[in-house]
Amino acid sequence: MIFKIPRDINFPIFYKKFNLFSLMLIIFSIFILFFKGLNFGVDFKGGTLIEIRVDNPSIKISDVRQSLLKLNLGDVTVKKFGNDTDYLVKIEKTKTNDPDFIKNINSKLSSDLSSTINFRRVENVGPKVSSELFKAGVLAITLALGAMLIYIWIRFEWQFSLAAIVAIIHDVIITVGIFSFLSYEVNLSIVAAVLTIVGYSMNDTVVIFDRIRENLKKYSKISIAEISKISTNQTLSRTLITSVTTLLALFAIYFFGGSILKGFTFAMIVGVIVGTYSSIFVATPILNYTNVSQKSVLNEKDKD
């Protein structure tokens, strides 16, 4: 038996409850960001990132950490990465002019652990470059939000533009708040994920807004709340099918794509779920609160 999506859900009766829930999530996210901050990666903090593989599987992560601490490298972080013999080493804000710096670390690690150490990947970012990357990432997100605001303002009325931007800001704050709460590393790939989330959320919202505007022109004696209900139900199957198929692909990448893609795909998974939710329960209710009417739509120049 084929599962059928309900076509008569009374969404407006849930608006206040979910708006309160969203407000609580935003306050919690801001609170976590203010007191805990973000776990910035080497891209934004500067330093050296080394992916290593040891030949001896009996070597533990504590052995690798103790060996690195003996080298007096400063703040060093070691964590499992992929297989049991793979580790990711982060040395923050390394200051050295030694051209054989990485080679010496490899040599001393191999000697101390009595095992061959394979450096599979090395990334080195200076403090100046990392600061510039951070500013560029923030600028990219800001410009994306600004471009979306202009697009919606031109395409729809101001109420639709306000609703769309509030929904996007809602999605970004909650996604970043979850990363802060879970102490996930934030790097350039996460910035790319946030920008993708912005586009996905906007696309989802525009689909519902298009149907609402069509129905506003079609029905003259129906309230905006009723039109919101009708329009959301009419686009619900499309919204859910798009979100579910996207999530299936993302979960496959998350579980089978390797450790290096986990942060990016996790951000995308959270973004798709929150973006789908906000299109229905954040963006659409704002149209009710700002009292969009058929008159306001008809008085606007047709922008299609």
C-alpha positions as CSV (number, residue, x, y, z in Angstrom):
1,M,0.0,0.0,0.0
2,I,1.4,3.4,-1.1
3,F,1.7,5.9,1.7
4,K,-0.4,9.0,1.0
5,I,0.5,12.4,2.4
6,P,-2.5,14.1,4.1
7,R,-3.9,17.0,2.1
8,D,-6.0,18.7,4.8
9,I,-3.6,19.4,7.7
10,N,-4.7,22.5,9.7
11,F,-1.2,24.1,9.9
12,P,-2.3,27.5,11.4
13,I,-3.3,25.9,14.7
14,F,0.3,24.8,15.2
15,Y,1.9,28.2,14.3
16,K,2.1,29.7,17.8
17,K,3.4,26.5,19.4
18,F,6.1,26.0,16.9
19,N,7.0,29.7,16.8
20,L,7.5,29.5,20.6
21,F,9.6,26.4,20.1
22,S,11.7,28.2,17.4
23,L,12.2,31.2,19.7
24,M,13.5,28.9,22.4
25,L,15.9,27.2,20.0
26,I,17.2,30.6,18.8
27,I,17.7,31.8,22.4
28,F,19.5,28.6,23.3
29,S,21.7,28.8,20.2
30,I,22.7,32.4,21.0
31,F,23.3,31.5,24.6
32,I,25.6,28.6,23.6
33,L,27.4,30.7,21.0
34,F,28.0,33.5,23.5
35,F,29.3,31.4,26.4
36,K,30.9,28.4,24.6
37,G,31.7,29.8,21.1
38,L,32.6,27.8,18.1
39,N,35.3,25.2,17.7
40,F,37.2,26.8,14.8
41,G,39.4,24.6,12.7
42,V,42.9,25.3,11.4
43,D,41.3,27.2,8.5
44,F,40.1,30.0,10.9
45,K,42.6,29.7,13.8
46,G,45.8,29.0,12.0
47,G,48.2,26.2,12.7
48,T,49.1,22.8,11.2
49,L,46.8,19.9,10.5
50,I,48.4,16.4,10.0
51,E,46.6,13.2,9.0
52,I,48.8,10.3,10.1
53,R,48.6,6.5,9.8
54,V,50.6,4.1,12.0
55,D,51.7,0.6,11.0
56,N,51.3,-0.9,14.4
57,P,47.6,-1.2,15.4
58,S,48.5,-1.7,19.0
59,I,49.5,2.0,19.3
60,K,46.8,3.9,21.2
61,I,45.7,7.5,20.8
62,S,47.2,8.3,24.2
63,D,50.6,7.1,22.9
64,V,50.5,9.4,20.0
65,R,49.4,12.3,22.2
66,Q,52.2,11.7,24.7
67,S,54.8,11.5,22.0
68,L,53.7,14.8,20.5
69,L,53.7,16.5,23.9
70,K,57.3,15.6,24.3
71,L,58.1,17.7,21.3
72,N,57.0,20.9,23.0
73,L,54.8,22.0,20.1
74,G,52.3,23.9,22.2
75,D,48.6,23.2,22.0
76,V,48.2,19.8,20.3
77,T,44.9,17.9,19.6
78,V,44.8,14.3,18.6
79,K,41.7,12.4,17.6
80,K,40.7,9.2,15.8
81,F,40.1,9.7,12.0
82,G,38.6,6.9,10.0
83,N,40.4,3.6,10.6
84,D,41.8,2.4,14.0
85,T,45.3,3.3,12.7
86,D,44.4,6.8,11.4
87,Y,44.7,9.9,13.6
88,L,44.2,13.6,13.0
89,V,46.7,15.9,14.7
90,K,46.0,19.6,15.0
91,I,48.9,21.8,16.1
92,E,47.6,25.3,16.7
93,K,49.4,28.5,15.7
94,T,52.8,26.9,15.0
95,K,55.6,29.5,14.7
96,T,58.7,28.1,13.1
97,N,61.0,28.9,10.2
98,D,62.4,25.4,10.0
99,P,61.8,24.0,6.5
100,D,62.1,20.4,7.9
101,F,59.6,21.0,10.6
102,I,57.1,18.3,9.4
103,K,60.0,15.9,8.6
104,N,61.4,16.2,12.1
105,I,58.0,15.5,13.7
106,N,57.6,12.4,11.5
107,S,61.1,11.2,12.4
108,K,60.7,11.8,16.2
109,L,57.2,10.2,16.2
110,S,58.5,7.1,14.4
111,S,61.4,6.8,16.8
112,D,59.3,7.3,19.9
113,L,56.5,4.9,18.9
114,S,58.9,2.4,17.3
115,S,56.6,2.3,14.2
116,T,56.6,3.7,10.7
117,I,54.4,6.9,10.6
118,N,52.9,7.8,7.3
119,F,51.9,11.5,7.0
120,R,48.9,11.2,4.6
121,R,48.0,14.9,4.6
122,V,49.5,18.1,5.9
123,E,47.8,21.5,5.9
124,N,49.5,24.6,7.2
125,V,47.7,27.9,7.6
126,G,49.3,31.1,9.0
127,P,47.4,33.4,11.4
128,K,47.1,36.1,8.8
129,V,45.6,33.8,6.2
130,S,43.2,32.2,8.7
131,S,42.0,35.7,9.8
132,E,41.4,36.6,6.1
133,L,39.6,33.3,5.5
134,F,37.3,33.9,8.5
135,K,36.4,37.4,7.3
136,A,35.8,36.0,3.8
137,G,33.5,33.3,5.2
138,V,31.4,35.8,7.2
139,L,31.3,38.2,4.2
140,A,30.1,35.3,1.9
141,I,27.2,34.4,4.2
142,T,26.3,38.1,4.6
143,L,26.3,38.8,0.9
144,A,24.2,35.6,0.3
145,L,21.6,36.8,2.7
146,G,21.6,40.3,1.2
147,A,21.2,38.9,-2.3
148,M,18.3,36.7,-1.2
149,L,16.7,39.7,0.4
150,I,16.9,41.7,-2.8
151,Y,15.6,38.8,-4.9
152,I,12.6,38.2,-2.8
153,W,11.9,41.9,-2.4
154,I,11.8,42.2,-6.2
155,R,9.9,39.0,-6.8
156,F,7.3,39.4,-4.1
157,E,5.8,42.0,-1.7
158,W,7.8,43.2,1.3
159,Q,5.9,40.9,3.7
160,F,7.2,37.8,1.8
161,S,10.7,39.2,1.8
162,L,10.7,39.8,5.5
163,A,9.3,36.3,6.1
164,A,11.9,34.6,3.9
165,I,14.9,36.4,5.5
166,V,13.6,35.7,9.1
167,A,13.4,32.0,8.1
168,I,16.9,31.9,6.7
169,I,18.4,33.7,9.7
170,H,16.5,31.2,11.9
171,D,18.1,28.3,10.0
172,V,21.6,29.7,10.1
173,I,21.5,30.5,13.9
174,I,20.1,27.1,14.9
175,T,22.6,25.2,12.7
176,V,25.6,27.1,14.0
177,G,24.2,26.8,17.6
178,I,24.0,23.0,17.2
179,F,27.7,23.0,16.0
180,S,28.7,25.0,19.0
181,F,26.7,22.7,21.4
182,L,28.3,19.5,19.9
183,S,31.8,21.2,19.6
184,Y,32.0,20.2,15.9
185,E,34.9,21.7,14.1
186,V,34.0,24.8,12.0
187,N,36.1,25.2,8.8
188,L,35.7,26.4,5.2
189,S,33.6,23.3,4.3
190,I,31.0,24.3,7.0
191,V,30.8,27.8,5.5
192,A,30.1,26.1,2.2
193,A,27.4,24.0,3.9
194,V,25.8,27.1,5.5
195,L,25.7,28.8,2.1
196,T,24.1,25.7,0.6
197,I,21.5,25.7,3.4
198,V,20.6,29.3,2.7
199,G,19.9,28.5,-1.0
200,Y,18.0,25.3,-0.1
201,S,15.8,27.0,2.5
202,M,15.1,29.9,0.2
203,N,14.1,27.6,-2.6
204,D,11.7,25.7,-0.3
205,T,10.2,28.9,1.0
206,V,9.7,30.4,-2.5
207,V,7.7,27.3,-3.7
208,I,5.2,27.8,-0.9
209,F,5.1,31.6,-1.4
210,D,4.4,31.2,-5.1
211,R,1.4,29.1,-4.3
212,I,0.2,31.5,-1.6
213,R,0.4,34.5,-4.0
214,E,-1.5,32.5,-6.7
215,N,-4.3,31.6,-4.2
216,L,-4.4,35.2,-2.9
217,K,-5.2,36.4,-6.4
218,K,-7.7,33.5,-6.9
219,Y,-9.7,33.7,-3.7
220,S,-11.0,37.1,-2.6
221,K,-13.1,36.1,0.4
222,I,-10.8,33.7,2.2
223,S,-8.5,34.8,5.1
224,I,-4.7,34.6,4.8
225,A,-4.7,31.9,7.5
226,E,-7.0,29.7,5.4
227,I,-5.0,30.5,2.2
228,S,-1.8,29.6,4.1
229,K,-3.4,26.3,5.0
230,I,-4.5,25.5,1.5
231,S,-1.2,26.5,-0.1
232,T,1.0,24.6,2.3
233,N,-1.1,21.4,1.8
234,Q,-0.9,21.8,-1.9
235,T,2.9,22.0,-1.9
236,L,3.5,19.6,1.0
237,S,4.1,16.5,-1.1
238,R,6.7,18.3,-3.2
239,T,8.4,19.7,-0.1
240,L,8.6,16.3,1.7
241,I,9.7,14.3,-1.3
242,T,12.5,16.8,-2.0
243,S,13.6,16.9,1.6
244,V,13.5,13.1,2.1
245,T,15.4,12.3,-1.1
246,T,18.0,14.9,-0.2
247,L,18.4,13.5,3.3
248,L,18.8,9.9,1.9
249,A,21.8,11.1,-0.1
250,L,23.2,13.0,2.8
251,F,22.9,10.2,5.2
252,A,24.6,7.9,2.7
253,I,27.5,10.3,2.5
254,Y,27.6,10.8,6.3
255,F,27.9,7.1,7.1
256,F,29.9,5.9,4.1
257,G,31.8,9.0,2.8
258,G,34.6,9.0,5.3
259,S,35.5,11.1,8.3
260,I,36.6,14.1,6.2
261,L,33.0,14.7,4.9
262,K,31.2,14.1,8.2
263,G,31.2,17.8,9.3
264,F,29.9,19.1,6.0
265,T,27.2,16.5,5.6
266,F,26.1,16.9,9.3
267,A,25.7,20.6,8.7
268,M,23.7,19.8,5.5
269,I,21.4,17.3,7.3
270,V,20.6,19.8,10.1
271,G,20.1,22.5,7.5
272,V,17.7,20.5,5.3
273,I,15.6,19.5,8.4
274,V,15.5,23.0,9.9
275,G,15.0,24.6,6.4
276,T,12.0,22.4,5.7
277,Y,10.6,23.1,9.1
278,S,11.1,26.9,8.8
279,S,9.4,27.1,5.4
280,I,6.2,25.9,6.9
281,F,6.3,27.0,10.5
282,V,8.4,30.2,10.5
283,A,8.1,31.9,7.1
284,T,4.4,31.3,6.4
285,P,3.1,32.4,9.8
286,I,4.8,35.8,9.3
287,L,2.5,36.4,6.3
288,N,-0.4,35.9,8.7
289,Y,1.1,38.3,11.3
290,T,1.8,41.0,8.7
291,N,-1.7,40.5,7.3
292,V,-1.0,40.0,3.7
293,S,-4.2,40.5,1.7
294,Q,-5.4,40.0,-1.9
295,K,-5.5,43.8,-2.3
296,S,-1.8,44.2,-1.5
297,V,-0.9,41.6,-4.0
298,L,-3.1,42.9,-6.8
299,N,-1.8,46.5,-6.2
300,E,1.8,45.4,-6.8
301,K,3.2,45.3,-10.2
302,D,3.1,41.7,-11.6
303,K,6.8,40.7,-11.3
304,D,6.7,37.2,-12.8
